[in-house]
């Protein structure tokens, strides 16, 4: 063998594509998706077939699950025992399957997500309705194929005497496809099949008169008939499933919510834990206790309120924030003609009807062959009885069985099959083989053969048989609907004032990002002194707000954090706050630059942002309101090397004064900035020189008579009247506010809005702290450089400024 014959030189992408293509084809067709005809995945079909072949049926005693799993793995499904056992257990769980196909003794798991007992402990058998899935299997009704080792045969599909795909639903994930078909009520599905049989052009609206929608084994309330209709028409749709609840009144002005049914596939233990966490974390203050009182009588979860707290608003909050209400998305994909197909309701019904017609046809052909074969033998026996003595004499004179058969065939014109039946008759049968019985059997067989031929030759008779069999199944296995259906999806109305206790607190945020809320009592007992923070840190925001209000925290990277005040950590004034990154994930190099308290998001206000590179943006405040806030949101779309510098919330009638590092100042009305949505980058505010950046942005009213304090990097301070800043318009260079020096020129360090009597505290890198009384400074003209407050050569460069308002 040459080297070339051992190795193939193929491109990697070709090999990967080919292998993954084969793998995908396998898991789509033969693993994860159900067949449209019997509604089963291969592993489920093999489990049912193995139990059927082992006579582990509903009228026989239970048998160890391990024996079934072993049989399935050994003969049909060469995969892991745990995956086979899990599939088997799921078919036995009455909270997963609408009609269980397997009955199980022992621990088969629970609604709390508990694992079932090991297969060596549990026992199982087919349920009576599973018997209907397998009925007529031995009558050559379905195709059989060799198993994985060619030692046995297995069915490609089961006869399925009821529409299992719709009744029990299915869920699965394969390559490029996933399926979610909800369970339905058996009698409704059968009624829909009967309606489709009667009228092949029936519409979804007509079908929905009998099949009103999904019917989950766990009950609950389904909302959104439009979503159901869309799913039945297209294969995709969305409904809301919510728990069944009622409110009980207790003694002492107390109420409690009682939950009697939960949505499909919701883990009860996780649901109870989530509701209790809301109580423990104080996100929901009105709950005093959450109890799971479920027992063998049924499911019962109790949420007890505190005294005088109404239960209804709490229930609405629980619908919104827990799995008491979930969304179910239809994705009705099944294997139809060996291909994954998005199934509509009509396609599903047609796939089932076509399958049943084929089953009844093949069964009738099988029974007809059997009837004809038996009729042939009965005719032979009747002929033999008429010449019995001669037949006996012929047999006695024969040398052996073969000779006897030949003699009978030659002498009396019996066929080989008839001769075989005659010579195989036991001697005692001659005493009771009555010609009358044989004649009755002959008449019976002819009648059966005539009926079967009628079915095979007439579509109407075949459909009549199908209808009668479906009605029989409906009568024997009908169960009342468990899920209620409501036409519209109820809007969840949250009354936050009821849910969150109203309390005035002190909210504080430091430059390093430590946040907390402090009770007024804790703040008062400390006289506002002794605020805990790190040495290098300083207070960025401190204000009295209510727990029912919000703050927005803006970062230098153009993000904002939406933070309800009641969810801030409740920490004493003298204790260090909690870092914002432990509440909402932010980058290591991201820092908070501004905090804004919001009383009401519906007020007609605007959020104004200005970036270091001179972009300005104005957006409506209501756009910043979000309902899910576990991550930062984009406040402004920043370009590379740019960062957010300034944020404020203002009414429209304001001017903005922007000052740059090179001392250019520009004033224009905010009306020049169009209102855009939150994710935009904004527009140019100022025309910057190449090495210039924005240092400050201050919003003022058009008639503002206050002052601005300009601080330079050299420690010089200059006080200017706001009215001296002329309005020049957006996107210009602006007017210079310092006199340019050839050597060591002044550059802007900060611009602050001040009033007479305010105090400015300057801290330097050498630890020098200088207190400056603003009233000592007179108004200066635009081209002056102010007067020195500190000497940077001896005192050190400016490290920080803090303004104490009078």
ABEGO torsion letter per residue (X at the ends): XBAAAABBBBBAAAAAAAAAAAAAAAAAAAAABBBAAAGBBAAAAAAAAAAAAAGBBAABBBBBAAAAAAAAAAAABBBBAAAAAAAAAAAABAAABABBABBBBEBAEBAAGBBBBBAAABBBBBBAAAAAAABGAAAGABBBBBBAAGABBBBABBAGABBAAAAAEBBBBBBGBBBBBBBBBAAAAAAAAAAAAABAABBAAAAAAABAEBBBAAEEBBBGAAAAAAAAAAGBBBBBBBBBBBBBBBBGGBBBBBBABBBBGBBAAAAAAAAAAAAAAGABAABABBBBABBAAEBBBBBBBBBGBBAAAAAAAAAAABAABBBBBBBBBBBBGGBBBBBBAAAAAAAAAAAAAAAAAAAAAAAAAAAAAAAAAAAAAAAAAAAAAAAAAAAAABABAAAAAAAAAAAAGBBAAAAAAAAABBAAAAAABBAAAAAAAAAAAAAAAAAAAAAAABAAAAAAAAAAAAAAAAAAABBBBABBBBABBBBBBBBAAAABBBBBBBBBBBAAGBBBBBBAAAAAAAGGBGBBBBAABBBABBBBBBAABBBBBBBAAGBBBBBBAAABBBBBAABBBBBAAAABBBBAABBBABBBBBABAABBBBBBBBBAAGBBBBBBAAAABBABAABBBBABBBBBGBBBABBBBBBABBBBBBBBAAGBBBBBBAAABBBBBAABAEBBABBBBAABBBABBBBBBAABABBBBBBBAAGBBBBBBAAABBBAEBGBAEBBABBBBABGBBBBABBBBBBBGBBBBBBBAAGBBBBBBAAABBBBBAABAEBBABBAAAAEBBABBBBBBX
